[in-house]
Amino acid sequence: MTLNKVNYKAFILPVLVGLIIWLCTPIKPVGVSVVAWHILALFVATILGCITQPIPIAGVALVGMTLTVLLGVVPMQLAMTSFGNSTVWMIAAAYLMSRGFINTGLGRRIALMFVRLFGKKTLGLAYSLVGVDLVTAPATPSNTARAGGIVYPIIESLAQTFGSKGNDETRSKIGSYLVYTEFHGNMITSAMFITAMAPNLVAVTLAKTLHVSIPWFTWFLAGLVPGVICLIAVPWLIYKMYPPEIKDTPNAKEWADK
């Protein structure tokens, strides 16, 4: 494991814009307090930092929070308030589990087990990949990390095994069908679990402000039936609407074993 490299040039824009807004305090609107104006400067700089990413987004957020305290804009006690929020810690724990799934290769192992069991035909292969997404979804709060970090590498390797490449006409052999199926399957699993996608956790937090509590299990029960129906129907529907040229994949099990 290596440390992330710092892109110092990417600091220029957020720091410059933040300083300009901060120094414009004397000409701020009358109805805006000095503290609010300084928070605006730091907020805009932090958002720009998340876009340019001189360091990973989590690091940018921590730098922004630290500056609000060091510059006396927000007291330490207030800045640390969110760290006592159980939803925030649920997000953090889920992201740690997500990285564990990807970095240890556990997600890939689970995917290969599904391919070995159900991958004799292309349709079965699609269901197995959606199954991987379903199994890993509760512990992966980023649907892009789940699809891009765990499932897509399997799809790409399988497609290449059957001579299907994304940059030419061979994509229609099997690759395009698997990608389309995983894309839609990923959206379904993302809605089934609170911890399957970051916006779900934001929605739960917003609901709490209205005194509405949504436990993890309650969300799961609400999404279980429609989710399962969609997961069963979608791969078959795409198979009929956008059929792959290769219908049988006897080599998939052998490939997974290797």
N, C-alpha and C positions, 0 to 999 in steps of 0.2 A: 504494500500500500504506500502511495506517495502523497505528499502534500500538494494542494492545489497551487498552481503558479499565480502570482499576482500580475495582472495586466495594468501597470501604472498609468498608461495612456488613457485607459478607460475611466480613470478617476477625474480627468480634466473637465469633461462636460458637467457631471453632477456637482462638482465642487464649484465650478465657475458660475453656474446658474444659481446654486444655493447662496453663494456670496453676493451676487447681484441683487437677488430678492432681499437678503438680509440687510444690505447697505441702502436699500430703498425705503427703509423704515421711516425716515423723515417725511416721505411723500405718500405714506400709506393712506388708505381711506380713513376718514374720521371715525367711522363706526367700528373699526377694527382695532383691538388693543395691541400693544407692542408684543406681548407674549404670543398672542394668536398669529401675528405676522411672522414672528421668528419660528413658530411651529410650522407655518406654511413653507418657509424657506427650507427647513430641514426635511419636511415631508416631500416636497418636490425634488430635492436633491436625492433623497432615498429612493424614490420611484425611478428617477433617471439612472441611479446606480443599479437598480434591479434590471433595467433595460440594457445598459452597457456592460454590466457584470464584470467589474475589475476583479472581484472575488465572488464566490458563490452567493446566491441570493440570501441565504441564511446569514452569512457574514455581513452582507450589506445592511440587513435589518438590524443586526446587533450593533454595528457601527453607528447607524442612525439613532438607535435608542441611547447608546452611550453618550453621543454628542448632546442629546437633549438634556442629559443630567450634568455633564461637564460644563456646558455653557449656561447652566442655571435656568434653563427654560422650564423644566419640569423637575420637581423634587424626586429623589431616589425612590421614596415610598410609593409615589404615584406611578412612576415608570415601571416598577416591579409588580404592579397590581395584577396584570394579566397572567403572571406566572403562577398565581394562585387559582386560576381558572381551570377546572377539571377538563373542560373541552380542549383547551390548549395542550394539556399534557397528554390527552388521548391522541391528538394529532401527532405530537412528538414521538410517542411510543409507536404509533402505527408507521411513521416514516422510518424509524429505526428498524422495525421488523421488515419493512419493505426493502431496505438496503441489505438486510441480512439474507432475504430471499434471493436477491440478485448476486451479491458479492460471493456468497458461499456456493452458488450454483444449485441451491436447493430447488429454485423455480424451474431451472432447466431439467433437473432430474425428474421432477414431477411431470413435466411436459413430455419427456421421453417415455416415461411409464405409460402415459395415456396413449401415445402414438403406438407403442408396442401392443397395447390391448385392443385398440379400436381402429387401427390405421390400415386395414386390408383394402378398403375402398376409399375413394376420395371423399365421399359424403361422411363416412365414419371418421376420416381424418379431420374433417372440419368440425365435427362434433367433439372430437377429442381435444382440439385446440381451444374450443369454446369452454370445454370442461376445465382445462388448465386455468383459463381466465377466471372461471367461477370459483375454483378452489383457492386461488391465490388472492382473489379480490378482498376478502375481509381483512387481510393483513397488508394490503398495498393501497394506501390512500391516494395514490397518483395513478390515474388510468393510463396516462402516457407512459409512465415508468413500467407499468404492468404489460402493456401491449408492445412497447418498443424495447424494453429491457429483457423481457422473459419470452413472450410468445413470438414476436416478429423474427428474431434470429432463428427460431425453429422453422418458421414458415420459409424463410429465405434458403436455409440449408436443404429443406425438403424439395423446394421448387427447383433448385439447382441439381439435385439428385435426379429429377425427372426431366432435365433439360429445359426448364422454364425460367427465363430471365426477364427482369422487369423492364429492360431497355430495348426490347425488340418484340416482334410478333409472337414469340414463343410464350409470352406472359399468359396467353389464353389457355395454354395447356393445363395449368393447375394453379400457378402462382396468384393470378388475379382473383380467382374464386376464393382461395384461402384468405387473401388479404381483405376482400370485401366482407367475408363471413366474420373474421376476427374483429374488424372495425365495428360492425353492428353488434356482435356479441359483447364487445368491450363496453359499449354504451349501455347495454342491458344490465350487465353485472355491476356497473358503476352505480346504477339506481337501486340495486337490491340491498346494499349494505351501507350503513353510515360511514364506515371506514374504507369504502372502496373508492372514494373520490373526495378531494379536499372541499369542493363546494358544498357537499352534503354536511360537513362539519360546520361550515359557515352558516348554513340554513338552520341547523340545530341551535347554534349560538344565538342567531337572530330570534328564533322562536322563544328562547328563554327570556329575552327582553320583554316579550309579551306574556310572560308567565305561563308558557306552554312547554311542558317537558316531553321530550321524545327519547325514550330509552333505546339503546341499541336493538334489543330484542323486539320492541314494538315496531320499529322501522323495518326490521327483517321480516316479521310476520305480514306486514302490509304489502311488502314487495315480493313475497315468496311466490304466490300463485301467478300473478301476471308475468313475473320474471321467468318462471319455469316454462310457462306456455310460450313466451317469446323465444326462449333459448331452444325449445324444441322446434318451433315453426320456422324461425329465421334461416338457419342453414339449409333447410329443405327448400324454402321459397327461393333463396338465391340460387340454389342448385338448379331449379326449374327455370328461373328467369335469366340466369347467366351461367349456363352449364359449362363446366370445364371439358376440355377435349379428352383428358385422361380420366377415365371412370374408375379404374382399378389401380391400386397402389400396393402390390404384393411386396415390393422392395422396402416399403416404409418400416416394417418390423425389423428387417435385417439392418437397415440403416440405424434405427434406434438402439439396437443391441450393440452395434459397434461404437 
